[in-house]
Amino acid sequence: MTDYIRFEHATTASNVSAGEQARWLPRHLATGLLFPANDFWVFDGRRAQFNYFSGRGEFLTTRLSPDAVIATQCAVAFEAAWERAVPHETYDPVQH
C-alpha cells in the first residue's frame, strides 16, 4: 500500500462520519471486473469525465466525453466494483 493510500484510509473516517459512503476494493476482489482504463466520474448518467495520471500518479489532464453509451458503461463498471468493495467501517488494510 502506498503512503498516499495509507493516508487516505486513515483520514476517511471523518468523511464517513459526515455522511459519505466509502468502500475499499482490494485487488484480489477485483478479479473478473471490467473497468475503464482511467479514473472517471459520471455526471447525470450521460457524460463521463476521464482523469489522466502519469505512472507516478501525478495529474496530467482531464477529458469530458459526451457519449452517453460510454457514461453508461462506466456507471455499470462502478456498480459492479461497489458491490464487491468492503465498507470502510469493516475494512482493515493489513488483513486485505
PyMOL commands that set and color helices and strands:
alter all, ss='L'
color gray80, all
select helices_A, chain A and resi 3-17+27-29+68-84+88-90
alter helices_A, ss='H'
color red, helices_A
select strands_A, chain A and resi 23-24+39-43+47-53+59-65+86-87
alter strands_A, ss='S'
color yellow, strands_A
deselect
rebuild
show_as cartoon
